[in-house]
Every structure is written in C-alpha cells, then in structure tokens.
Amino acid sequence: MDLLFVSVERNIENFARNSVLTVRFYVPSQSTQQASFFLEAFELQDSMHYYMQAVNQSWTPNTWTSFTPWPTKDVIDDLCLDAVRRLQCLAPINIGVSAWYRVGKGEPVYLPVEVFSNSAPPRSSLYTFHIVPGRDLQRIEVAVLDEAGMPRTIDVPQLACNLRDDPECVMYPAGTAIAFSIDFRNLPNGMYQISLIGHSPGSADRIPLRISIYHHA
C-alpha cells in the first residue's frame, strides 16, 4: 500500500510505567446499523511488532465510550513504548490507538481517541493523524471534505520539502511514520473525510488516501 493510515487521536498521555490506561472516544448514532466495532493499538514505527486488539466490544451509540483497564505492565512496559523509558530507547513514544467501526461492507469510520491513566484530559478537537508511506514522498496535499465530498474551509498543514531549492528532495522516506494535526473546533459535529494525495520525487503519480472520521466536539 502506498499510503497506510494508522490512527487518529485527540490526545495520548505521556504515561508512566505500570500505568492502567483508559481509551475514550465518542460513538455516533450512525454506528447502530449492523456495525462491526474495532479497537486496536500498535507501534507507529514498527520495531517489536506490538499489536493489541480489544475483543467482544459492545459500544453504545450517541455517547462517550471507554475501554479500560489496559495495564501497561502486561506488555508495553517491556517494549520501550512508554514515556518514562523513551530516553533509554532509540525511538520516542511509539504507540498508536485506533477505534473504528464499519457498517456492513462499507468503508471504516474512525473515531478520534483519548488515552490517559489518571483523570481524563480536557477534551480537544485538535486531531493528530498518523500515516506511513510505502514510497519516498516529497509532499502530501491535505484537504478536509464533508460527508458529501465537498471541501470545507479549514486550516490544513503544509506537508512538503523545499521543492524550489531541490526538486528531487524527500520529505518523508518510505516506511517512516508521519504525524500531522488538524483543528476541527470550528466545524459542526458529523462525518468528514480527510483527503490525502502524496507525490514522489521524479514521478507524476498521485498517491491517494481518503480517511473517514466522525468528529464530535
């Protein structure tokens, strides 16, 4: 896959060793029609092949849902994924969490998550997206569309290297996790699509990825 979506998050706390984590997210009413639910966690930059999937999940629509307990001592503390040990590891905090549902055979809809160990953080509409490119990229076009596919006026990040000085520059090497943020606070609640188009050096190919999310302030 040329562009792989990993996760979208509101906030992930810099948790300590031996923490008990909670994952919280909003479940919309659209998920009530024969939906399958998924909650997963994995490394953003794969090194230890960590993967967690919550099983037998039953989510109540039109409400905030929490998954807990998720004790870090079971696996995470031994894999250099936690904040306290990050200076002893070669990588920074390296965990992504993804909550999503699919109605029938439709496309997945992702629900921005919060991850915390003590009190819940202030709710944020600044969403951080994580993707991994399958080939070198020099720029990525970002757009936010409504459910009907119409563009919304919203500030999006400029993801590009200095093409003027170096037309063959590489901003994002293949296989490297990319993080970017979009602030949804001025948009009404509802379904949105994040449209991404990647561009590789020396190629006219357009590398598309479209991500559906449900925004709830």
C-alpha positions, -999 to +999 in steps of 0.1 A: +000+000+000+014+034-010-001+053+020-011+034+051-034+050+077-025+041+113-046+062+137-063+094+147-060+107+182-072+137+203-046+131+230-023+103+242-009+110+277+028+105+284+020+077+307+045+062+331+055+026+337+029+003+355+000+025+344-035+014+338-047+031+307-082+042+296-091+047+259-121+071+254-139+080+222-174+092+210-197+066+193-221+082+168-257+070+161-246+060+125-228+030+140-261+013+151-269-004+118-252-038+117-219-023+126-187-042+135-165-024+161-127-025+164-102-011+189-065-017+182-031-005+193+002-009+176+036+007+172+037+038+149+072+028+138+073-010+138+102-024+157+089-050+182+057-060+162+034-049+191-003-053+185-033-052+207-069-058+198-098-054+222-123-083+217-160-087+223-166-050+222-202-036+225-204+001+220-234+023+229-242+049+203-246+086+210-223+085+240-187+086+251-173+051+254-143+039+274-121+008+272-104+000+304-084-014+322-054-016+298-024-023+321+009-013+306+028-039+327+013-067+306+034-059+275+040-022+269+064-016+297+088-042+283+088-028+247+101+007+253+067+022+243+062+042+275+072+078+282+095+072+311+118+049+293+119+067+260+154+082+266+168+047+271+151+036+238+161+045+203+126+058+194+103+083+211+068+074+223+057+049+197+022+038+202-009+045+181-045+036+191-073+033+166-111+030+173-133+024+143-165+008+130-178-005+097-214-008+087-218-039+066-192-040+039-188-002+039-156+018+045-143+021+080-151+052+100-125+062+126-132+078+160-105+101+174-094+087+208-080+099+241-056+077+261-050+086+297-040+069+330-055+092+357-081+119+352-094+125+317-076+153+298-095+184+287-114+175+255-097+186+224-107+189+187-071+191+176-068+157+159-034+141+152-033+117+123-006+091+118+002+076+083+031+056+068+041+060+032+051+030+011+075+050-010+095+082-006+073+113-007+083+150-012+049+164-004+014+155+007-017+175-002-043+176+026-080+185+023-110+182+046-143+172+029-178+169+043-198+137+041-209+145+006-173+150-005-175+189-007-143+208+006-146+226+039-127+258+046-103+249+074-066+253+080-046+223+070-009+216+074+016+222+045+035+189+042+063+195+017+101+198+015+118+228-003+110+219-039+123+253-051+158+246-039+158+209-045+131+195-069+142+159-060+140+164-022+124+138+000+104+150+030+091+116+041+112+084+035+093+052+028+083+033+059+087+063+082+057+072+104+042+107+097+022+127+121+002+159+113-026+177+131-059+194+120-080+215+143-118+207+139-131+230+167-149+253+142-166+225+124-200+211+134-203+175+146-206+149+119-188+128+094-158+141+075-133+128+050-096+135+051-082+135+015-045+129+011-025+129-021+011+120-020+037+130-045+071+112-050+102+128-064+107+122-102+072+108-107+039+122-119+020+096-100-006+108-075-008+086-044-043+090-028-057+080+005-091+090+019-099+086+056-135+089+071-138+101+106-166+112+129-160+145+146-177+152+180-166+182+200 
